[in-house]
Amino acid sequence: MSKSKGTAALKSFYDVVISGAGISGVTLAALLKTSPFFKSRSVLVLDKSLPNILPAFKSTSSNSSNDVRNYSNRIYAVNKSSLDVLKRTGAWEVVCDDYRHWPAYQMQTLDSRSRKGFTTFSSADPDEPVAHFLESEVIVSSLLKTIENHSSNLAEKFSLTQNSITQLKQYPASVQLTLETGDRIETCLLVGAEGFKSQVRNLAQMKWFSYDYKHHALVGTIHVECPDGNKAAWQRFLDSGPIASLPLDRNTASLVLFAEKSKLDELVSKPENEIVQTLNSYWTQDFGYDPKFDDVLGILSKAVENFSGYLDVRNEEPKPPTVTGVQKTTLATFPVGFGHAVHYVKPSIALVGDAAHRIHPLAGQGANLSLLDCDILFNQLEKAVRIGENPGKCSYLLEYERQAQTHNVPTQLFCDLIYRLYGKSNSPAVMLRSLASFGVNNLGVLNSAFVQWASSANNSFAKMASNRQ
Ligand SMILES: Cc1cc2nc3c(=O)[nH]c(=O)nc-3n(C[C@H](O)[C@H](O)[C@H](O)COP(=O)(O)OP(=O)(O)OC[C@H]3O[C@@H](n4cnc5c(N)ncnc54)[C@H](O)[C@@H]3O)c2cc1C
């Protein structure tokens, strides 16, 4: 792959132009690179600031906290279907050889208002992780390395360049782009992968429905102690917003705390020991605890135990990790919002990732949806090119939109619903979520269905949709 700054000479035509080299843009580029049908096709990836390929940094004691580089604060929970995509591109092999990742075998959610309203999600096979936790830049670097490894003889076919689009003009079967450097190029397919402020979406005047949540997210690296070796991801719902601990190695985790920005800024301004103390109080203190919810769940548990021999009812709330330190320099806040592109496609134009949909990060699904988009779009592009069609042909793009939206929209709405349900402190809302947790926790069928939904994005809805073709 040729990599250049904006001044490098560009060709006047590319089969596919991808604007944005984040996780979505680079995944799509890597999938195209693996396809025999795209061998003779040219692909250009543009980004306003080029991503770097991280040097390999795995230490001799793999997956230990002795790894040489500090963790970055952008961590993704990679689910099973995203893992399949990374494996198909070859990037997962690079992650395992050169970088680091950490598996979680359980997802634990706790509710500060009810000690019995906790939920434990795990795979049907206890040895199978529910998710792998990785830094965003590790995923991007691994994908770029695979593109580089496989395209030495195709250097002129795959280019990554620092540039951005300032204008676009649509023709019946192509798009003409004007770049920041003044270059003009034409392409059969332009993919907008620039995140939720997508320039392609704006220039193509594609409708975007969005709103901001009242919360921001504080992220950063924390040190933890936990008896299970830090093999679970944790989330506790508080009236002020959820707190999460995403495992990175035995004693390190990534913090995600949702609250109003002023509250997060105040926390960050405190000395380290006070931040640690506050975080531990968020994990353990009874904020608004009301025993009446536990009493109802206690009665329900008894009834379930009495009337069914096969259900394994668990009453003991699991114990979350204890925070022992915080790396203050890694703390950063991000706004959190919802966004939905009414159409993901137009003739010769497609949106993927956050450019098409923005989701509340509480379930860690944003990057997973992005990888799913790339996989669905790639399959449609391959279908088109295999029979000699133009990759930007609208019927294939519309099929991508249909399949992707069938999965993405319910997932976005579900995360929005969870956020709203746990943001309420009134009794009906707390009772409803406690009962839902009880059901998911104690009914194996419901639990497996939920884990299957969250970890295998491209089976459920999207497969149902593709089967209807
Ligand atoms: C606090 C927080 C925590 C999160 N946690 C998780 C998690 O645990 N799991 C998960 O799956 N998701 C998570 N997400 C969501 C995740 O970050 C996004 O869904 C994901 O990054 C989307 O990838 P993308 O490639 O579409 O966009 P981005 O990652 O935003 O990448 C966009 C790229 O486009 C480039 N770009 C921008 N504008 C232009 C332009 N005009 N021209 C050219 N290039 C441009 C940028 O430089 C960047 O490289 C979280 C999000 C937040 C805010």
PDBQT file of the ligand as one rigid body, heavy atoms in Angstrom, charges set to zero:
ROOT
HETATM    1  C1  LIG A 501     -16.588   7.293  25.190  1.00  0.00    +0.000 C 
HETATM    2  C2  LIG A 501     -16.821   6.300  24.101  1.00  0.00    +0.000 A 
HETATM    3  C3  LIG A 501     -16.611   4.950  24.367  1.00  0.00    +0.000 A 
HETATM    4  C4  LIG A 501     -16.841   4.012  23.364  1.00  0.00    +0.000 A 
HETATM    5  N1  LIG A 501     -16.674   2.689  23.652  1.00  0.00    +0.000 NA
HETATM    6  C5  LIG A 501     -16.925   1.760  22.706  1.00  0.00    +0.000 A 
HETATM    7  C6  LIG A 501     -16.780   0.362  22.981  1.00  0.00    +0.000 A 
HETATM    8  O1  LIG A 501     -16.449  -0.071  24.088  1.00  0.00    +0.000 OA
HETATM    9  N2  LIG A 501     -17.045  -0.519  21.995  1.00  0.00    +0.000 N 
HETATM   10  C7  LIG A 501     -17.457  -0.107  20.753  1.00  0.00    +0.000 A 
HETATM   11  O2  LIG A 501     -17.713  -0.966  19.894  1.00  0.00    +0.000 OA
HETATM   12  N3  LIG A 501     -17.586   1.207  20.457  1.00  0.00    +0.000 NA
HETATM   13  C8  LIG A 501     -17.345   2.141  21.390  1.00  0.00    +0.000 A 
HETATM   14  N4  LIG A 501     -17.489   3.469  21.102  1.00  0.00    +0.000 N 
HETATM   15  C9  LIG A 501     -17.917   3.859  19.751  1.00  0.00    +0.000 C 
HETATM   16  C10 LIG A 501     -16.760   3.873  18.760  1.00  0.00    +0.000 C 
HETATM   17  O3  LIG A 501     -15.783   4.790  19.180  1.00  0.00    +0.000 OA
HETATM   18  C11 LIG A 501     -17.247   4.257  17.367  1.00  0.00    +0.000 C 
HETATM   19  O4  LIG A 501     -18.420   3.567  17.062  1.00  0.00    +0.000 OA
HETATM   20  C12 LIG A 501     -16.191   3.929  16.305  1.00  0.00    +0.000 C 
HETATM   21  O5  LIG A 501     -15.001   4.635  16.575  1.00  0.00    +0.000 OA
HETATM   22  C13 LIG A 501     -16.678   4.302  14.913  1.00  0.00    +0.000 C 
HETATM   23  O6  LIG A 501     -15.635   4.144  14.005  1.00  0.00    +0.000 OA
HETATM   24  P1  LIG A 501     -15.588   4.981  12.647  1.00  0.00    +0.000 P 
HETATM   25  O7  LIG A 501     -14.391   4.487  11.904  1.00  0.00    +0.000 OA
HETATM   26  O8  LIG A 501     -16.908   4.889  11.966  1.00  0.00    +0.000 OA
HETATM   27  O9  LIG A 501     -15.395   6.492  13.071  1.00  0.00    +0.000 OA
HETATM   28  P2  LIG A 501     -14.152   7.148  13.826  1.00  0.00    +0.000 P 
HETATM   29  O10 LIG A 501     -13.504   6.205  14.748  1.00  0.00    +0.000 OA
HETATM   30  O11 LIG A 501     -14.668   8.438  14.361  1.00  0.00    +0.000 OA
HETATM   31  O12 LIG A 501     -13.086   7.444  12.649  1.00  0.00    +0.000 OA
HETATM   32  C14 LIG A 501     -13.296   8.474  11.707  1.00  0.00    +0.000 C 
HETATM   33  C15 LIG A 501     -12.005   8.740  10.919  1.00  0.00    +0.000 C 
HETATM   34  O13 LIG A 501     -12.295   9.702   9.913  1.00  0.00    +0.000 OA
HETATM   35  C16 LIG A 501     -11.330  10.758   9.954  1.00  0.00    +0.000 C 
HETATM   36  N5  LIG A 501     -12.012  11.977   9.503  1.00  0.00    +0.000 N 
HETATM   37  C17 LIG A 501     -12.876  12.756  10.202  1.00  0.00    +0.000 A 
HETATM   38  N6  LIG A 501     -13.304  13.763   9.436  1.00  0.00    +0.000 NA
HETATM   39  C18 LIG A 501     -12.710  13.623   8.226  1.00  0.00    +0.000 A 
HETATM   40  C19 LIG A 501     -12.751  14.344   7.008  1.00  0.00    +0.000 A 
HETATM   41  N7  LIG A 501     -13.524  15.448   6.857  1.00  0.00    +0.000 N 
HETATM   42  N8  LIG A 501     -12.003  13.910   5.959  1.00  0.00    +0.000 NA
HETATM   43  C20 LIG A 501     -11.213  12.798   6.089  1.00  0.00    +0.000 A 
HETATM   44  N9  LIG A 501     -11.131  12.090   7.223  1.00  0.00    +0.000 NA
HETATM   45  C21 LIG A 501     -11.862  12.479   8.270  1.00  0.00    +0.000 A 
HETATM   46  C22 LIG A 501     -10.848  10.807  11.384  1.00  0.00    +0.000 C 
HETATM   47  O14 LIG A 501      -9.532  11.351  11.442  1.00  0.00    +0.000 OA
HETATM   48  C23 LIG A 501     -10.883   9.320  11.771  1.00  0.00    +0.000 C 
HETATM   49  O15 LIG A 501      -9.684   8.678  11.447  1.00  0.00    +0.000 OA
HETATM   50  C24 LIG A 501     -17.274   4.430  22.070  1.00  0.00    +0.000 A 
HETATM   51  C25 LIG A 501     -17.459   5.795  21.806  1.00  0.00    +0.000 A 
HETATM   52  C26 LIG A 501     -17.260   6.731  22.821  1.00  0.00    +0.000 A 
HETATM   53  C27 LIG A 501     -17.499   8.199  22.534  1.00  0.00    +0.000 C 
ENDROOT
TORSDOF 0
